[in-house]
Amino acid sequence: MEVLKMANSRVSLLRHSFNSFVPPSATSTFSLSILPTRRFIVSASISSKESLVDSISSSAIPSTDSANPNTRWKPMCLYYTQEKCTMMQDSTHLQKFNHSFSLKHALNAAGYKNKHSEHLDFFLVLDLEGKVEILEFPVLMIDARTMDVVAFFHRFVRPSEMSEERVNQYIEGKYGKLGVDRVWHDTAIPFKEVIVQFEEWMAKHSLFNEELSGPLNRAAFVTCGNWDIKTKIPQQCQVSKMKLPLYFMEWINLKDIYLNFYKRRAAGMRTMMNELKIPMLGSHHLGIDDTKNIARVLQHMLTDGAVLKITARRDPRSPESVEFLFENRIK
């Protein structure tokens, strides 16, 4: 009987959360009765976790912030992250869903030792998702001096060389288990459009000169590994029949910085977070969540005194040729 009550409670929670999330234009035509029968992950169903809390299990009820007991966890509105939220005037929606990327309370900035990282003003934390084609393109812009998130860019990406049936299978396998497949279908756009919008976003923040289409201005991409920019971006550019932008000519692999600063190897983001005792936020392999977690590792390392330098650079005349600048690096 107790198990049945708990199950009913979770169904009610999901129904309540889902109804508050659906944009106004969809509430009259969409209901839970037509949702697929797959098991939803309630704790990450349509969002990322913004507050500083330990990640909670797929069957858990959202709990209070372990760092601040008075702050209750609120999921991130994934329509908002893509500038498509239509409920910014809805007080109920705003109470239930987070619309802020602030991570400034993650660490005590008073202990920040690093004020200059290779004369960079900003770090662009990037973590792509999608093994066949890119499915998600999230970037957090971090101020190199304050460690605050000062801007963000997030788009879901629609594959260009896959059948609709294959795309549906791809998204079901990737995002269906996280419960964000619907928002992906609602918002995803082709990679070419993503890059156009990304360049407009960078120009708006004086990171990039659209007319010159050259390297970044006093900023650098930060990735957890070389795969994102070394491998996946060029592959997607080829699939999308476009030239590799010059601002993807160099980047900072946080794994290499970690290895050389702490003198120990880290296989990936979760290893670094575990070793630095940083609790995981949100859903692993939801790109926008991963960028926040990587940003928190970055904040921690900067606070400890790490200096972030470019770790890899490609030759613009021969983009397939990459020079790795650290002798000790993760291969």
C-alpha positions as a Markdown table, in Angstrom:
| # | Residue | x | y | z |
|---|---|---|---|---|
| 1 | Met | 0.0 | 0.0 | 0.0 |
| 2 | Glu | 2.8 | 2.4 | 0.9 |
| 3 | Val | 4.5 | 1.7 | -2.5 |
| 4 | Leu | 1.3 | 2.5 | -4.3 |
| 5 | Lys | 0.9 | 5.8 | -2.4 |
| 6 | Met | 4.5 | 6.8 | -3.3 |
| 7 | Ala | 3.9 | 5.9 | -7.0 |
| 8 | Asn | 0.7 | 8.0 | -7.1 |
| 9 | Ser | 2.5 | 10.8 | -5.4 |
| 10 | Arg | 5.2 | 10.8 | -8.1 |
| 11 | Val | 2.7 | 10.7 | -10.9 |
| 12 | Ser | 1.0 | 13.7 | -9.4 |
| 13 | Leu | 4.3 | 15.5 | -9.1 |
| 14 | Leu | 5.1 | 14.8 | -12.7 |
| 15 | Arg | 1.7 | 16.0 | -13.9 |
| 16 | His | 1.9 | 19.2 | -11.8 |
| 17 | Ser | 5.5 | 20.0 | -13.1 |
| 18 | Phe | 4.7 | 19.2 | -16.7 |
| 19 | Asn | 1.6 | 21.3 | -16.8 |
| 20 | Ser | 3.5 | 24.3 | -15.5 |
| 21 | Phe | 6.2 | 23.8 | -18.1 |
| 22 | Val | 4.1 | 23.5 | -21.3 |
| 23 | Pro | 4.0 | 26.8 | -23.1 |
| 24 | Pro | 0.6 | 28.5 | -23.1 |
| 25 | Ser | 0.0 | 27.8 | -26.7 |
| 26 | Ala | 0.2 | 24.1 | -26.1 |
| 27 | Thr | -1.8 | 23.7 | -22.8 |
| 28 | Ser | -5.1 | 23.4 | -24.6 |
| 29 | Thr | -4.0 | 20.6 | -27.0 |
| 30 | Phe | -1.4 | 18.7 | -25.1 |
| 31 | Ser | -2.0 | 16.5 | -22.0 |
| 32 | Leu | -0.2 | 13.7 | -20.1 |
| 33 | Ser | -2.7 | 11.2 | -21.5 |
| 34 | Ile | -0.8 | 11.3 | -24.9 |
| 35 | Leu | 2.7 | 11.1 | -23.5 |
| 36 | Pro | 4.7 | 8.0 | -24.4 |
| 37 | Thr | 4.5 | 5.3 | -21.7 |
| 38 | Arg | 8.3 | 5.2 | -21.1 |
| 39 | Arg | 9.5 | 5.9 | -17.6 |
| 40 | Phe | 10.3 | 9.6 | -17.0 |
| 41 | Ile | 13.1 | 10.8 | -14.8 |
| 42 | Val | 11.2 | 13.2 | -12.6 |
| 43 | Ser | 14.3 | 14.9 | -11.1 |
| 44 | Ala | 15.6 | 16.0 | -14.6 |
| 45 | Ser | 12.5 | 15.7 | -16.7 |
| 46 | Ile | 12.5 | 18.9 | -18.6 |
| 47 | Ser | 15.3 | 20.9 | -17.1 |
| 48 | Ser | 18.6 | 21.2 | -15.4 |
| 49 | Lys | 19.2 | 21.7 | -11.6 |
| 50 | Glu | 20.4 | 25.2 | -10.9 |
| 51 | Ser | 20.9 | 25.2 | -7.2 |
| 52 | Leu | 24.0 | 23.9 | -5.5 |
| 53 | Val | 22.7 | 20.5 | -4.5 |
| 54 | Asp | 23.9 | 16.9 | -4.6 |
| 55 | Ser | 22.4 | 15.2 | -7.7 |
| 56 | Ile | 19.2 | 13.4 | -6.6 |
| 57 | Ser | 18.1 | 10.0 | -7.8 |
| 58 | Ser | 15.6 | 9.5 | -10.6 |
| 59 | Ser | 12.9 | 8.6 | -8.1 |
| 60 | Ala | 13.6 | 11.3 | -5.5 |
| 61 | Ile | 11.4 | 14.3 | -4.7 |
| 62 | Pro | 13.3 | 17.6 | -5.3 |
| 63 | Ser | 15.0 | 18.6 | -2.0 |
| 64 | Thr | 16.4 | 21.7 | -0.5 |
| 65 | Asp | 19.8 | 23.1 | -1.3 |
| 66 | Ser | 22.4 | 21.3 | 0.8 |
| 67 | Ala | 24.6 | 24.5 | 0.8 |
| 68 | Asn | 21.6 | 26.7 | 1.7 |
| 69 | Pro | 18.7 | 24.9 | 3.4 |
| 70 | Asn | 16.4 | 27.9 | 2.7 |
| 71 | Thr | 16.8 | 27.6 | -1.0 |
| 72 | Arg | 14.7 | 25.0 | -2.7 |
| 73 | Trp | 15.8 | 23.3 | -5.9 |
| 74 | Lys | 14.1 | 24.5 | -9.0 |
| 75 | Pro | 14.6 | 23.0 | -12.5 |
| 76 | Met | 15.9 | 25.1 | -15.4 |
| 77 | Cys | 13.4 | 26.2 | -18.1 |
| 78 | Leu | 15.0 | 24.8 | -21.3 |
| 79 | Tyr | 12.8 | 27.1 | -23.4 |
| 80 | Tyr | 14.3 | 30.0 | -21.6 |
| 81 | Thr | 17.8 | 28.9 | -22.3 |
| 82 | Gln | 17.0 | 29.1 | -26.0 |
| 83 | Glu | 15.2 | 32.5 | -25.7 |
| 84 | Lys | 11.8 | 30.8 | -26.4 |
| 85 | Cys | 10.1 | 30.9 | -23.0 |
| 86 | Thr | 6.6 | 32.4 | -23.4 |
| 87 | Met | 5.8 | 32.3 | -19.7 |
| 88 | Met | 8.0 | 34.9 | -18.2 |
| 89 | Gln | 4.9 | 36.8 | -16.9 |
| 90 | Asp | 3.5 | 33.7 | -15.3 |
| 91 | Ser | 4.2 | 33.8 | -11.6 |
| 92 | Thr | 3.5 | 30.1 | -11.1 |
| 93 | His | 5.9 | 29.1 | -13.9 |
| 94 | Leu | 8.6 | 31.5 | -12.4 |
| 95 | Gln | 8.1 | 29.9 | -9.0 |
| 96 | Lys | 8.6 | 26.5 | -10.3 |
| 97 | Phe | 11.4 | 26.9 | -12.9 |
| 98 | Asn | 14.8 | 28.7 | -12.7 |
| 99 | His | 15.7 | 31.4 | -15.3 |
| 100 | Ser | 19.2 | 32.2 | -14.1 |
| 101 | Phe | 22.6 | 30.8 | -14.8 |
| 102 | Ser | 24.4 | 32.3 | -11.8 |
| 103 | Leu | 27.0 | 30.1 | -10.3 |
| 104 | Lys | 28.6 | 32.9 | -8.2 |
| 105 | His | 27.8 | 31.2 | -4.9 |
| 106 | Ala | 29.5 | 28.0 | -5.9 |
| 107 | Leu | 32.8 | 29.1 | -4.3 |
| 108 | Asn | 34.2 | 31.8 | -2.1 |
| 109 | Ala | 35.6 | 34.3 | -4.6 |
| 110 | Ala | 37.6 | 35.9 | -1.8 |
| 111 | Gly | 40.1 | 33.0 | -2.1 |
| 112 | Tyr | 40.5 | 33.5 | -5.9 |
| 113 | Lys | 44.2 | 33.5 | -6.5 |
| 114 | Asn | 44.3 | 33.7 | -10.3 |
| 115 | Lys | 43.6 | 37.1 | -11.9 |
| 116 | His | 45.2 | 36.5 | -15.3 |
| 117 | Ser | 45.1 | 33.5 | -17.5 |
| 118 | Glu | 47.1 | 34.1 | -20.6 |
| 119 | His | 45.6 | 37.7 | -20.9 |
| 120 | Leu | 42.1 | 36.3 | -21.3 |
| 121 | Asp | 39.1 | 38.2 | -20.2 |
| 122 | Phe | 36.5 | 35.4 | -20.7 |
| 123 | Phe | 36.3 | 31.6 | -20.9 |
| 124 | Leu | 33.7 | 30.1 | -23.1 |
| 125 | Val | 32.8 | 26.7 | -21.6 |
| 126 | Leu | 31.6 | 24.4 | -24.4 |
| 127 | Asp | 30.3 | 20.9 | -24.2 |
| 128 | Leu | 28.7 | 19.4 | -27.3 |
| 129 | Glu | 26.3 | 16.5 | -27.3 |
| 130 | Gly | 25.7 | 14.1 | -30.2 |
| 131 | Lys | 27.8 | 11.2 | -31.5 |
| 132 | Val | 26.4 | 11.0 | -35.1 |
| 133 | Glu | 25.7 | 14.7 | -35.6 |
| 134 | Ile | 25.7 | 17.5 | -33.0 |
| 135 | Leu | 22.4 | 17.6 | -31.1 |
| 136 | Glu | 23.2 | 20.3 | -28.5 |
| 137 | Phe | 25.4 | 23.4 | -28.6 |
| 138 | Pro | 25.7 | 25.0 | -25.1 |
| 139 | Val | 28.2 | 27.7 | -24.1 |
| 140 | Leu | 28.7 | 29.5 | -20.7 |
| 141 | Met | 30.6 | 32.8 | -20.8 |
| 142 | Ile | 32.7 | 33.1 | -17.6 |
| 143 | Asp | 34.4 | 36.3 | -16.5 |
| 144 | Ala | 38.1 | 35.4 | -16.0 |
| 145 | Arg | 38.4 | 37.8 | -13.1 |
| 146 | Thr | 35.2 | 37.4 | -11.1 |
| 147 | Met | 34.4 | 33.8 | -12.2 |
| 148 | Asp | 30.8 | 34.7 | -12.7 |
| 149 | Val | 28.6 | 33.5 | -15.5 |
| 150 | Val | 28.0 | 36.7 | -17.5 |
| 151 | Ala | 26.2 | 35.3 | -20.5 |
| 152 | Phe | 25.1 | 32.0 | -22.0 |
| 153 | Phe | 24.2 | 30.6 | -25.4 |
| 154 | His | 22.2 | 27.3 | -25.8 |
| 155 | Arg | 20.7 | 25.7 | -28.9 |
| 156 | Phe | 19.4 | 22.2 | -29.6 |
| 157 | Val | 20.6 | 21.2 | -33.1 |
| 158 | Arg | 18.7 | 19.3 | -35.7 |
| 159 | Pro | 20.7 | 16.8 | -37.8 |
| 160 | Ser | 20.9 | 17.6 | -41.5 |
| 161 | Glu | 21.6 | 14.2 | -43.1 |
| 162 | Met | 19.3 | 11.9 | -41.3 |
| 163 | Ser | 15.8 | 10.7 | -42.0 |
| 164 | Glu | 13.0 | 11.8 | -39.8 |
| 165 | Glu | 12.6 | 8.3 | -38.5 |
| 166 | Arg | 16.3 | 8.1 | -37.6 |
| 167 | Val | 16.2 | 11.5 | -36.0 |
| 168 | Asn | 13.3 | 10.4 | -33.8 |
| 169 | Gln | 15.1 | 7.2 | -32.8 |
| 170 | Tyr | 18.3 | 9.2 | -32.1 |
| 171 | Ile | 16.5 | 11.7 | -29.9 |
| 172 | Glu | 14.5 | 9.1 | -28.1 |
| 173 | Gly | 17.7 | 7.3 | -27.2 |
| 174 | Lys | 19.6 | 10.4 | -26.3 |
| 175 | Tyr | 17.0 | 12.7 | -24.7 |
| 176 | Gly | 14.0 | 10.6 | -24.2 |
| 177 | Lys | 15.4 | 9.0 | -21.0 |
| 178 | Leu | 15.9 | 12.5 | -19.6 |
| 179 | Gly | 12.4 | 13.7 | -20.5 |
| 180 | Val | 13.6 | 16.6 | -22.7 |
| 181 | Asp | 12.8 | 15.1 | -26.1 |
| 182 | Arg | 9.8 | 17.3 | -26.5 |
| 183 | Val | 11.6 | 20.5 | -25.9 |
| 184 | Trp | 14.3 | 19.3 | -28.4 |
| 185 | His | 11.7 | 18.7 | -31.1 |
| 186 | Asp | 10.1 | 22.1 | -30.4 |
| 187 | Thr | 13.3 | 24.1 | -30.6 |
| 188 | Ala | 16.1 | 22.3 | -32.6 |
| 189 | Ile | 17.4 | 24.2 | -35.6 |
| 190 | Pro | 20.1 | 23.2 | -38.2 |
| 191 | Phe | 23.8 | 23.6 | -37.3 |
| 192 | Lys | 24.3 | 26.4 | -39.9 |
| 193 | Glu | 21.6 | 28.4 | -38.2 |
| 194 | Val | 23.1 | 27.7 | -34.8 |
| 195 | Ile | 26.5 | 29.0 | -36.0 |
| 196 | Val | 24.9 | 32.2 | -37.4 |
| 197 | Gln | 23.1 | 32.9 | -34.2 |
| 198 | Phe | 26.2 | 32.0 | -32.2 |
| 199 | Glu | 28.3 | 34.5 | -34.1 |
| 200 | Glu | 25.7 | 37.2 | -33.6 |
| 201 | Trp | 25.8 | 36.4 | -29.8 |
| 202 | Met | 29.6 | 36.6 | -29.8 |
| 203 | Ala | 29.5 | 39.9 | -31.7 |
| 204 | Lys | 27.0 | 41.3 | -29.2 |
| 205 | His | 29.4 | 40.5 | -26.4 |
| 206 | Ser | 32.4 | 41.9 | -28.3 |
| 207 | Leu | 34.0 | 38.5 | -28.5 |
| 208 | Phe | 34.1 | 38.3 | -32.3 |
| 209 | Asn | 34.2 | 40.5 | -35.3 |
| 210 | Glu | 31.6 | 39.3 | -37.7 |
| 211 | Glu | 33.1 | 41.1 | -40.7 |
| 212 | Leu | 36.6 | 39.6 | -40.2 |
| 213 | Ser | 35.3 | 36.2 | -39.1 |
| 214 | Gly | 38.6 | 35.7 | -37.3 |
| 215 | Pro | 39.7 | 34.5 | -33.9 |
| 216 | Leu | 38.1 | 35.3 | -30.6 |
| 217 | Asn | 38.9 | 38.6 | -28.9 |
| 218 | Arg | 40.5 | 38.0 | -25.5 |
| 219 | Ala | 38.5 | 34.9 | -25.0 |
| 220 | Ala | 39.1 | 31.1 | -25.3 |
| 221 | Phe | 36.9 | 28.0 | -25.5 |
| 222 | Val | 37.3 | 25.6 | -22.5 |
| 223 | Thr | 36.3 | 22.0 | -23.1 |
| 224 | Cys | 36.6 | 18.8 | -21.1 |
| 225 | Gly | 38.7 | 17.0 | -23.6 |
| 226 | Asn | 39.8 | 17.6 | -27.2 |
| 227 | Trp | 36.9 | 15.9 | -28.9 |
| 228 | Asp | 34.5 | 18.8 | -29.1 |
| 229 | Ile | 36.6 | 21.2 | -31.1 |
| 230 | Lys | 39.3 | 19.0 | -32.5 |
| 231 | Thr | 37.0 | 16.3 | -33.9 |
| 232 | Lys | 33.3 | 17.0 | -33.7 |
| 233 | Ile | 33.1 | 20.6 | -34.9 |
| 234 | Pro | 35.1 | 19.9 | -38.1 |
| 235 | Gln | 33.0 | 16.7 | -38.8 |
| 236 | Gln | 29.8 | 18.7 | -38.4 |
| 237 | Cys | 31.0 | 21.5 | -40.6 |
| 238 | Gln | 31.8 | 18.9 | -43.3 |
| 239 | Val | 28.3 | 17.3 | -43.0 |
| 240 | Ser | 26.7 | 20.8 | -43.0 |
| 241 | Lys | 28.8 | 21.8 | -46.1 |
| 242 | Met | 30.4 | 24.8 | -44.4 |
| 243 | Lys | 33.9 | 26.1 | -43.8 |
| 244 | Leu | 35.4 | 25.6 | -40.4 |
| 245 | Pro | 35.2 | 29.0 | -38.6 |
| 246 | Leu | 38.6 | 30.5 | -37.6 |
| 247 | Tyr | 37.5 | 31.0 | -34.0 |
| 248 | Phe | 37.7 | 27.2 | -33.6 |
| 249 | Met | 41.5 | 27.2 | -34.3 |
| 250 | Glu | 42.5 | 26.9 | -30.6 |
| 251 | Trp | 41.1 | 25.9 | -27.2 |
| 252 | Ile | 41.8 | 25.0 | -23.6 |
| 253 | Asn | 41.4 | 21.3 | -22.7 |
| 254 | Leu | 40.6 | 21.4 | -19.0 |
| 255 | Lys | 41.9 | 17.8 | -18.5 |
| 256 | Asp | 45.4 | 18.9 | -19.5 |
| 257 | Ile | 45.3 | 21.9 | -17.2 |
| 258 | Tyr | 44.1 | 19.6 | -14.4 |
| 259 | Leu | 46.9 | 17.1 | -15.0 |
| 260 | Asn | 49.6 | 19.7 | -15.0 |
| 261 | Phe | 48.3 | 21.7 | -12.0 |
| 262 | Tyr | 47.2 | 18.9 | -9.6 |
| 263 | Lys | 49.7 | 16.3 | -11.0 |
| 264 | Arg | 47.1 | 13.7 | -11.4 |
| 265 | Arg | 45.1 | 12.4 | -14.3 |
| 266 | Ala | 41.4 | 12.8 | -14.7 |
| 267 | Ala | 39.5 | 10.7 | -17.2 |
| 268 | Gly | 36.6 | 13.1 | -17.4 |
| 269 | Met | 34.4 | 15.7 | -15.7 |
| 270 | Arg | 32.9 | 13.3 | -13.1 |
| 271 | Thr | 36.4 | 12.2 | -12.0 |
| 272 | Met | 37.5 | 15.8 | -11.6 |
| 273 | Met | 34.3 | 16.6 | -9.6 |
| 274 | Asn | 34.7 | 13.6 | -7.4 |
| 275 | Glu | 38.3 | 14.4 | -6.6 |
| 276 | Leu | 37.6 | 18.1 | -5.9 |
| 277 | Lys | 34.5 | 17.1 | -3.9 |
| 278 | Ile | 32.1 | 19.1 | -6.1 |
| 279 | Pro | 28.6 | 17.7 | -6.1 |
| 280 | Met | 27.1 | 16.9 | -9.5 |
| 281 | Leu | 24.3 | 19.2 | -10.7 |
| 282 | Gly | 21.5 | 18.1 | -13.1 |
| 283 | Ser | 21.7 | 15.3 | -15.7 |
| 284 | His | 25.0 | 14.0 | -17.0 |
| 285 | His | 25.1 | 14.2 | -20.9 |
| 286 | Leu | 22.5 | 17.0 | -21.0 |
| 287 | Gly | 24.9 | 19.5 | -22.5 |
| 288 | Ile | 23.6 | 22.6 | -20.7 |
| 289 | Asp | 24.0 | 20.8 | -17.4 |
| 290 | Asp | 27.5 | 19.5 | -18.3 |
| 291 | Thr | 28.7 | 23.1 | -19.1 |
| 292 | Lys | 27.6 | 24.2 | -15.7 |
| 293 | Asn | 29.4 | 21.3 | -14.0 |
| 294 | Ile | 32.6 | 22.0 | -16.1 |
| 295 | Ala | 32.3 | 25.7 | -15.2 |
| 296 | Arg | 32.2 | 24.7 | -11.5 |
| 297 | Val | 35.4 | 22.6 | -11.9 |
| 298 | Leu | 36.9 | 25.6 | -13.7 |
| 299 | Gln | 35.9 | 27.9 | -10.8 |
| 300 | His | 37.5 | 25.6 | -8.3 |
| 301 | Met | 40.7 | 25.3 | -10.2 |
| 302 | Leu | 41.0 | 29.1 | -10.6 |
| 303 | Thr | 40.4 | 29.5 | -6.9 |
| 304 | Asp | 43.2 | 27.0 | -6.2 |
| 305 | Gly | 45.5 | 29.1 | -8.4 |
| 306 | Ala | 45.5 | 27.3 | -11.7 |
| 307 | Val | 46.4 | 29.4 | -14.8 |
| 308 | Leu | 44.5 | 28.5 | -17.9 |
| 309 | Lys | 46.5 | 28.5 | -21.1 |
| 310 | Ile | 45.8 | 27.4 | -24.6 |
| 311 | Thr | 46.5 | 23.7 | -24.8 |
| 312 | Ala | 45.8 | 23.0 | -28.5 |
| 313 | Arg | 46.1 | 25.0 | -31.7 |
| 314 | Arg | 45.4 | 24.1 | -35.3 |
| 315 | Asp | 47.1 | 25.5 | -38.4 |
| 316 | Pro | 44.5 | 27.7 | -40.2 |
| 317 | Arg | 46.2 | 26.8 | -43.6 |
| 318 | Ser | 45.7 | 23.1 | -42.7 |
| 319 | Pro | 43.0 | 22.8 | -40.1 |
| 320 | Glu | 43.3 | 19.0 | -39.8 |
| 321 | Ser | 46.8 | 19.6 | -38.4 |
| 322 | Val | 46.6 | 20.2 | -34.6 |
| 323 | Glu | 49.5 | 21.1 | -32.4 |
| 324 | Phe | 49.2 | 20.1 | -28.7 |
| 325 | Leu | 51.1 | 22.6 | -26.6 |
| 326 | Phe | 51.5 | 20.7 | -23.3 |
| 327 | Glu | 54.1 | 18.0 | -23.0 |
| 328 | Asn | 52.1 | 16.3 | -20.3 |
| 329 | Arg | 48.6 | 15.8 | -21.6 |
| 330 | Ile | 45.7 | 13.5 | -21.7 |
| 331 | Lys | 45.8 | 11.5 | -25.0 |
